[in-house]
Amino acid sequence: MVPSSHQFEALDRERQVHRADVLFDSNVFRANDDESEKKLHALANLLIAHPGQGDFWFSLMSLSELIASSSRERRIELLKRFRNFYLKLRDRVKFMQSLEANVRAECTGSKMIPSSSASDVDDDIVKSIVAGDLVGLLKEAHEDWRSEKTRLRKKYEEHHKHGQKHYAERAEIRLEFAQSIQTYFSTEGLNQCDDFARDLIAGLTSSDPSLTLDAVKARYQNYPCIWTFSLLARLAQYAQTITDEERERNFHSFDDVLRPDQNDFIDADIAGTGAHCGMMITNDHDLIAKLNRLYDANLIWMQGFTVSDVLVAYNPPNGRTRPARG
């Protein structure tokens, strides 16, 4: 029986997934929520049961988000739940290093995604749980991430104030925005975010003169990390530009992709890093809406699901394409 839309948390229909690997967001782990953990382990059983599935990925930034809480007790509780999960999946859990590393890999034609296994951090996770506080690499990552998150949020606020000010003052910007958003979910969207793409490949063009922005844009499906990040980053800026009132009044059909959040650029980095995956599991409904609109426009490889929606709406086994691991 085909599930009806009222059974879904964040989807309007069942979806097929055509690429095997799965990216997990840190927000699927919830402290003091045994019911959510049961669903997460049911999902693990579903994915394990289908041998066509590939690996299960986390970005290191997402792991840093997992331990970002200021509460020591909450961090340790989340680490326990995370460890229970990856022990179930064992060597199929992988960590990606960074967006920049994956962009470099896809631009150089490498078949290997820079990664490490969960076992590489297991010792520090166990020691942190025993000590009741973060130790080793986890402590370093937590401190680095607190600094980086502060920087990203400050940058977000600067963009927010700057964008809204110019939008309110200049009629031509308001007209350009109204026209641009109507064509964003098409290949025209690539032109609207290509400044982000240019920045990502800037350090790589000297070693490969053929790696031009036009070449990367012409074969955009070969560069999912570049374009998933760029498209989401521009949407984040668009969301900062208009007021809530104007979004609801004039851009109601884009409401679910234009609601601003201080973590929008962080989400763009995490999704861009794991953009080779066919599925992202997250409890962020707005991020799911953005990913699925971009996927339906044939602009990116990845679709978004909540844990509950995967259990209802995922139609396996579809995934067969696996990138090589490194």
LUMVEX-549099 format. One line per field, with one value per residue (C-alpha): chain; x, y, z; residue number from 1. Coordinates in steps of 0.5 Angstrom, whole numbers, plus 500, padded with zeros to 3 digits. Example, Ala and Ser with C-alpha at 12.3 -4.5 7.8 and 13.67 -1.06 7.14 Angstrom:
! residues 2
ch (A|A)
u (525|527)
v (491|498)
w (516|514)
i (1|2)
//
This chain:
! residues 326
ch (A|A|A|A|A|A|A|A|A|A|A|A|A|A|A|A|A|A|A|A|A|A|A|A|A|A|A|A|A|A|A|A|A|A|A|A|A|A|A|A|A|A|A|A|A|A|A|A|A|A|A|A|A|A|A|A|A|A|A|A|A|A|A|A|A|A|A|A|A|A|A|A|A|A|A|A|A|A|A|A|A|A|A|A|A|A|A|A|A|A|A|A|A|A|A|A|A|A|A|A|A|A|A|A|A|A|A|A|A|A|A|A|A|A|A|A|A|A|A|A|A|A|A|A|A|A|A|A|A|A|A|A|A|A|A|A|A|A|A|A|A|A|A|A|A|A|A|A|A|A|A|A|A|A|A|A|A|A|A|A|A|A|A|A|A|A|A|A|A|A|A|A|A|A|A|A|A|A|A|A|A|A|A|A|A|A|A|A|A|A|A|A|A|A|A|A|A|A|A|A|A|A|A|A|A|A|A|A|A|A|A|A|A|A|A|A|A|A|A|A|A|A|A|A|A|A|A|A|A|A|A|A|A|A|A|A|A|A|A|A|A|A|A|A|A|A|A|A|A|A|A|A|A|A|A|A|A|A|A|A|A|A|A|A|A|A|A|A|A|A|A|A|A|A|A|A|A|A|A|A|A|A|A|A|A|A|A|A|A|A|A|A|A|A|A|A|A|A|A|A|A|A|A|A|A|A|A|A|A|A|A|A|A|A|A|A|A|A|A|A|A|A|A|A|A|A)
u (500|503|503|499|502|499|503|509|513|516|514|509|510|514|521|526|533|538|544|547|550|547|549|546|545|547|540|538|541|537|538|533|529|528|523|527|533|528|526|534|536|530|532|539|536|532|539|543|537|538|545|545|546|553|556|553|557|558|561|566|563|556|560|562|555|553|558|557|552|554|552|557|551|548|554|556|549|549|556|553|547|552|556|550|548|555|557|551|553|560|565|560|560|565|567|568|574|571|567|574|577|571|571|578|577|571|575|581|577|579|574|576|573|577|575|576|572|568|573|578|575|572|577|576|569|569|574|570|564|568|571|564|567|570|578|583|581|573|575|580|574|569|573|575|568|565|570|568|561|561|565|559|554|557|558|551|548|552|549|543|543|547|542|535|538|539|533|529|532|533|527|532|534|527|525|531|530|522|525|531|527|522|527|532|530|532|539|538|540|547|548|545|550|556|560|560|562|568|571|571|575|579|585|585|585|592|594|588|587|581|578|574|567|564|566|564|557|557|558|554|552|559|560|555|559|560|553|550|553|553|545|544|548|545|538|541|542|536|532|536|534|527|522|518|512|514|516|509|505|509|513|508|510|517|516|519|525|526|525|532|536|542|545|543|551|552|547|550|557|554|550|555|560|556|553|555|550|543|540|540|537|536|530|531|524|526|533|529|524|530|534|528|526|533|533|527|530|535|540|543|544|541|534|532|528|527|528|520|519|525|521|515|517|523|523|529|533|534|541|547|552|557|563|570|573|579)
v (500|507|511|518|525|525|520|524|529|533|530|530|524|517|518|514|514|513|514|509|513|516|523|524|530|531|533|526|524|527|527|524|521|514|514|518|513|507|510|511|504|502|506|503|496|498|500|494|490|492|491|496|501|504|507|512|519|524|531|533|539|535|531|538|540|534|536|543|544|548|542|537|532|533|532|526|523|525|521|515|515|516|511|506|508|507|500|498|500|498|500|503|509|514|521|526|531|538|541|544|537|534|539|538|531|532|537|533|527|523|517|517|521|523|520|516|511|511|507|513|517|511|511|519|518|512|516|522|518|515|522|525|531|531|529|528|530|531|537|540|539|542|548|549|549|554|559|557|557|564|567|564|567|573|573|571|577|582|579|579|587|589|585|588|595|595|591|596|602|600|599|595|590|588|588|583|579|578|576|571|567|565|562|559|552|551|551|559|558|556|563|566|563|562|567|562|556|561|562|554|553|559|555|549|553|554|547|545|551|547|548|554|556|556|548|547|550|546|540|541|534|532|537|536|539|545|546|544|548|554|553|553|559|563|561|563|570|570|568|574|579|580|581|575|579|580|573|571|576|576|570|565|559|560|560|554|555|563|562|565|561|563|556|556|557|551|547|549|547|540|538|541|536|530|532|525|522|520|522|526|524|530|533|540|541|547|544|538|543|546|540|536|542|543|535|535|541|536|541|536|529|529|528|530|526|526|519|518|519|515|509|511|514|511|506|501|498|504|506|503|508|508|513|510|511|513)
w (500|498|504|504|505|512|515|513|518|512|506|501|498|498|495|491|492|487|490|496|501|507|510|518|521|528|530|529|536|542|549|554|548|548|543|538|539|538|531|529|531|527|521|522|521|515|512|514|511|504|502|496|501|502|507|513|513|518|517|522|523|524|530|533|533|537|542|542|548|554|558|560|562|555|551|555|554|546|546|549|544|538|540|541|534|530|534|531|524|525|519|515|519|516|517|512|513|510|505|502|502|498|493|492|491|486|482|481|479|485|486|493|499|504|510|517|520|527|530|529|535|539|544|545|546|551|555|555|557|563|565|564|560|553|552|547|540|542|547|541|536|541|543|535|533|539|536|528|530|533|527|522|526|527|519|518|522|518|512|515|517|510|506|509|509|502|500|504|501|493|489|483|488|490|483|482|488|486|479|481|486|481|477|482|482|475|472|472|480|478|475|481|486|482|486|492|487|484|491|492|486|486|490|485|478|478|478|473|468|465|471|470|473|466|465|472|471|464|468|474|476|476|482|487|493|490|487|493|498|493|492|499|501|496|499|506|503|500|506|510|505|506|512|515|513|506|505|507|503|497|496|500|495|497|504|506|503|505|513|516|521|524|522|515|513|517|514|507|509|512|506|501|505|504|497|494|498|496|502|508|515|519|523|520|516|512|510|508|504|500|499|496|491|489|488|484|480|478|481|486|488|495|498|505|510|517|521|522|514|512|516|512|505|503|498|498|495|490|492|488|486|491|491|493|500|502)
i (1|2|3|4|5|6|7|8|9|10|11|12|13|14|15|16|17|18|19|20|21|22|23|24|25|26|27|28|29|30|31|32|33|34|35|36|37|38|39|40|41|42|43|44|45|46|47|48|49|50|51|52|53|54|55|56|57|58|59|60|61|62|63|64|65|66|67|68|69|70|71|72|73|74|75|76|77|78|79|80|81|82|83|84|85|86|87|88|89|90|91|92|93|94|95|96|97|98|99|100|101|102|103|104|105|106|107|108|109|110|111|112|113|114|115|116|117|118|119|120|121|122|123|124|125|126|127|128|129|130|131|132|133|134|135|136|137|138|139|140|141|142|143|144|145|146|147|148|149|150|151|152|153|154|155|156|157|158|159|160|161|162|163|164|165|166|167|168|169|170|171|172|173|174|175|176|177|178|179|180|181|182|183|184|185|186|187|188|189|190|191|192|193|194|195|196|197|198|199|200|201|202|203|204|205|206|207|208|209|210|211|212|213|214|215|216|217|218|219|220|221|222|223|224|225|226|227|228|229|230|231|232|233|234|235|236|237|238|239|240|241|242|243|244|245|246|247|248|249|250|251|252|253|254|255|256|257|258|259|260|261|262|263|264|265|266|267|268|269|270|271|272|273|274|275|276|277|278|279|280|281|282|283|284|285|286|287|288|289|290|291|292|293|294|295|296|297|298|299|300|301|302|303|304|305|306|307|308|309|310|311|312|313|314|315|316|317|318|319|320|321|322|323|324|325|326)
//
